Amino acid sequence: MQIKPSSWNIGLIHCLMFLFPAVLVTVPKSYGVIAASLILLALIKGRCRLSGLSKQDILFIALILIYPAYLLLDLLFHRGEWGGVDYALRALICVILLLFWREQTIKPRYMMAGMVVGAVWGLGLALYQLQYCVSDVLFLAGQANQAFYCGDDQGRPGGMTNPIPFAQIMAVYAMVLLIWRNQLPRFCWVLGVVCAGLTLFLSGTRGAMLGFMVVAFALPLFMVRWNVKKLIAALAFLLLGMFGVASSGWMQQTIRITEFKADMSRYEQGDANTSSGIRLMLWQQAWQAFQEKPLLGLGSGRFSAYLAERVEQKQAPAYLAQFGHAHNQYLETLANNGALGLAALLLSMLGSAYLFMRRAIERQGAARAAACSGGAMVGMMLVFNLTQPMYAHHITAVFYFLMLAVFWHLSGQQDTSDSVA
């Protein structure tokens, strides 16, 4: 039976879609509970008809599944570890929702309103952490004896999660709200964009900032009909922004450019025990692992054991033993799954981005905005992966695949009364 938009279950879906971004980074473990609730509701009240899937839908689902499918094969035949496959299987969230939401018309404004609330709450928590938390506070997410997560050992705000996924999610919020600028009342929209942007800035997470800036520069190439005046104005704005960062010591301190320069100076002098230096050392170790087994890699999830072995053999610095991944998804995949694994990962992500941007060109209105949002999120994740694996944190994997389902579903809807840019 088709689910009517006025029924109680579509109202519950809208409620959960509001709550998911609203409490994602501020209420521990909420993302898992809400995602599970959406899946359960879809399975109970939804209806799956594979015969009605379009060619684009089938291709999109196949692209989403290709990487976790490869990891499962690697686990079975290459004797990898389950921990290296677990988070990638969150792709099933996307597939289940897409299959069982097909007959439902979902209004995007509930998700956008949730992002505004999440951005405001995230900024408030970030300011609290900067003001009251000390740098030596230790934290395990969700423990009852820790009221607020006080960031990392440098005092960077991280909401109720790690500063890196915290900043990545805020970057996605800011970008999506920019795209859907007519979805909410002007005051709410401005509030959401400003709060998400400020939270991203205060986090000091350079990889998330870089991903946001790259997509902010690239996305208008697909969304805007350019002329000479617009192009000159965009380039002038970009140059002014670069000049502002280069000439402001406070700005460089806040976004950790000064720290990066100091790290590189110490690295050149033989001291790699810094934030940037450790990443370089981890990348070297991952590349070494790939060179040893270039086609299939060490096996899913085995890089951490390889790293510990290298430390024990005095072939890597002792301080690397505390890290379980390479701080780069592509090098991590090369080390664990070889060139074939990286090919599967890139095919999955680049193929998804291509399908989103193809829809963005073909569609209009809400469908076009949703397609641009999906393409922008995948694009940012591609950049984020340069400094942090997307499968290093459960929250990132759940967020990514649930939002993929939402944006792909919305980009395929033909009937929606919501106004968009």
Order of alpha helices (4+ residues) and beta strands (2+ residues): alpha-alpha-alpha-alpha-alpha-alpha-alpha-alpha-alpha-alpha-alpha-alpha-alpha-alpha-alpha-alpha-alpha
